[in-house]
């Protein structure tokens, strides 16, 4: 199954159509890969944040001590390590987005899957830790506007493929 790749200029929420639309089943088939990749990227981000904290503390010490420098080789090593891990995060996120889904918030683990509902572009919405995709929202609504796929609301699409395509 070819899942497609978002065009670089495709941006859901700006009126530009996505290059790939998912149905719920297609999106859920990707969840194991996406979950593993998100956890990896989150772990990498924690490492970057820790290194950035170390570098910020070193900069503060330099200012407090009137311009004296901590061991230069340690700073260079930490900066290099931070940059390498940052590159790995970008590669991991690119791997996820190559499937056609959109990583909306790495820290929260929010991922959207473009879909069509009643001929309108919408997004299936999944958060790391959820067992399956149970929500959707319009392209302008975001996470706060999530609606249950199997809910009772008249604006909520049924789980059948008649509305969620």
Secondary structure, DSSP 4 states (H G I P E B T S, - for coil): -------TT--TTTTPPPS----HHHHHHHHHHHHHHHHHHHHHHHHHHHHHHHHHHHHHHHHHTTS----HHHHHHHHHHHHHHHHHHHHHHHHHHTTTEEEEETTTTEEEEEEEETTEEEEEEEETT-SS--EEEETTT-GGG-EETTSS-TTSPPSSTTTB-
